[in-house]
Amino acid sequence: MRYFASITLLLPLVWICINPTQAQPQASIKKPPVIDMHLHAFTATSQPNPVTGKPSACTSDNALLQATLAAMERYNIVKAVVSGPLNLVKQWRDAAPSRFICAPAYPLYNENINVDFLRAEYLAGRLGAFGEVLAQLAGLSPSDPWLEPYLKLCEELDVPVGIHTGMPPPGITYSSCPKNRARLGSPLLVEEALVRHPKLRVYIMHAGYPFLEDTIALMHAHPQVFADLGWINWHLPQKEFHEYLRRLVQAGF
């Protein structure tokens, strides 16, 4: 059976749903450990809540970091792969090295990142993953030759790669990413890169939503592909998310 990457809040919810007669007061439930594969390091003022449109209640970068660590403690998130601008990601890692696995987002936040620099950082253990690969937002396929040096390195060093698939933030084409196109979110666009790098371990972020058939086809054909449920597990209407997840599980994953 193929597994999905664990996501904050998902496992406690499933536990209560499948054990309704054993539901206890929230404070007494022993939450299972979670590895969050999809966390971003932001500044306090950079990203409003995409559901409410409201800015963060945190008024400083450190306050946002501490709020994140408090949420991780509350929900027993033992590890998180954190991506974003490399300098900010490193600040988060230095603040809690046992909690964060660092991953440079590419290309939007770290467009000119050097492959030799990355090699040294991975070998020294200062980085542990690569992504989020935001090719779609840059108007590229995730199999574009521009990404080849990075994918080759990750295959060589067995570094897992998280690739953005599915939907971008609404309206981003008209604000900050004019080259973004919805069609570039299809998970099937990852396939040529997988064929060139058969030992590359990939997880498609957002589980390819809303490209259900493409996601099923890709994961069926390529056993080294996994999926994370980040963003769609709280941004989508709950009924829609549950139906999408149900269909993927029903398909055998």
N, C-alpha and C positions, 0 to 999 in steps of 0.2 A: 504493500500500500504506500502511495506517495503521501507525504505530510505537508501541511502548510506551515509556514513560519508562524510562531506564536506571536500574538498581538496583545498589547495592553487591554485589559478588561474582558477579553474574549473568553478566557478559560474559566474565570469565576462565574460568568453568565451561563456558560454551558453546564457547569456543575449543578447549578440550581435548577436549570431547565430539565435535566435528566434525572434529578433526584428530588422531585417536588415534595415528597413526603418527608424528606430529611432536611428541608430548608430550615436554617437557624437564623437567629439575629445576626446581622452583618458583622458585628464586632467579634462574634465567637467562631466564625468560619475561618478555618486555616486555609489560606489561599495557596494554590499550587504555584511553584516557581514559574516565571515567565521570562523568555528571552524576546525582547522587542527588537525586531529586525529593521525597523523603519522609524527612526527618530531624527529630528533635525535640530541643529544648533542655530538659533536665531539670536539677533539682538532684540532687546525689549521692545523696540519701536518699529521693527521691520515688517512684521506680519500680523495683520488683524485676523481675528477668528473668521475663517471662511464661511462658517455657518451663520454666525450672528452679525458679522461685519464690524464688530467692536474691537478696539485695540486691547492688547494684553493689560491685565490689571497690574502687572509688574512694571515698576518704574525705572529699573536699572537692569543691566545685563546680568549682574550677579544675583539679583532677586529672581530673575527668570530661571537661572541655573539652579538655585536653591529650591525653587518651587518644583522644578522637574525632579530633582533628587527626592524631595518629600513625596511626590506622587509615586515614584518608583518604590520607595519604602512602603507606602500604603498598600500598593497592589502586588508587592513581592516580585517586582521586576528585577531580577538578579543581574542581568546584562542588557545592554542596549547598543546596537550599532548606530552611531550618531554621525550624520553627514552634514556637509555644508561648507562654507569658506574654511580653508584649512587652518588659518590662524585661530579662528573661533573654535573649531573642533578640537584643536590642541589645548585650548584653555579649559574646555570641558573635561578632556581626558586628564589634564594635570590636577584638576579639582577633585576628581574621583576616579583614579586609574583602575580600580577594581571593578567599576561599574560600566565604563564606556569602552567600546571598541571603535576606533577611529576609522572613518572612511571619507576620502575626499570626493565631494560631488563634482561631476564633470559633464559638460564643459562650462556651464554658465558661471559657476562660482570660482572655478580654478582653470580657466581656459588654457593658459600657457604652462601648465604644470609639466615638469621635466621628468621623463621616464627614468633616467638614471637616479634622480633624486628619490622617486618613488621606490625604486629597487632598494636603495639604502634604508629607507624608512621601514619597508616591510621586513627586510632582513634583521633590522634592529628591534623589531617588535613594536614600533611606535604606531604603525598602521596595521589594521587587520582585515580590511575589506576595501572594495572599490565601488563607488557609487554614492549617491544615486546618479546613474548615467542618464542625463537629461537631454538625450539626442533629439527627441521630438520637439522640445521647446526651442532648440536651435535650428529646426527645419531639416534635421537629418534622420536617416534610418539608423537604428542601433547596429546595423551591419555595415555602416559606411566605412570606407578605408581610413578615414581620419582617426577612427578609434582603434585601428589595428595594433599599433605599438603597445597600447595599454592592455588590450585583451590578450595579446601574446605574453606580456609580462605576467598577468594574473594567472594564465594557464600554467606557465613555467613554475611559478611560486605557489600554486594551489591557493590563490586568493579568491574568495567568493565575490561575485559581481552582482550588484543590484541594479536592474535596468528599469527605468520608468516605462510603464505601458499603460494603455487605456486613456483615460480622460485627463487633460491638463486642467488647471484652475479655470473657471469660467471667465471668459473675456480677456484672457492674458494675451491673446493675439493682438488686441487693440491697445494694450497698455505697455507691457515691457518685452514681449517676445513676438515681434511681427512675423517671424519666419515659422512660427508654430502652425501645424496643420493637424486636424483631428485624425486624418487617415494614418498619420505616422505613429499613432498609438497602438496599432495592431501588433499583438505579440508575435505573429508570424514573420514580422520583419526581423526578428532576432535570429531566424533560422539559418541564414547564410553564415553568420558569425559562429554559430554552434557547429556547423559542418566544418568550417575552417579550424575550429579549436575544440575537438571532441572531448578533451579532458577538462574543459572550462566548466566550473560550477557556477550556475546562474540562478538567481531568483528574480522572477518578474514581479515588479512592485505594483500594487493595486490589483493584483491577480488578473490583470488584463481587462478589467471592467471598462466598457460594456461589451467587449468582444468575446462573448462566451464561447462560440464555436471555434474561434481562432485559438483561444486559450486551451480548450480541450484537445484540439489537434496538435498543438505544439507540445504539451506535456505528455501526450500519448506517444508521440514520435521520438521524444528526446528525454530519456529517464534522468538526465543530469539537471533538468529544469525543475525548480520548485516555485512556489508562489507565496507572496506575503499579502496580508489583508489590510495593510495600513491605509489610512484615509477613508477607504470605502466602508469600513466597519463603523464609522461615526458620521461621515459626511452624507452618506446616502440615507434615505428613509429606511427605517429599520426593517420593514417588510421587504423592501427591494434587496437590501443586503442579505437577509436570510434566504431569500429565494435564489439569489446568485450563488451563495455558498452551498445551498442544498443541491443545486444542479451540478456543481463541480464534484461534490461528494458522491452524488448519484452516478456520475460518470466514472467513478472508480478511484478518485484521488483522495 
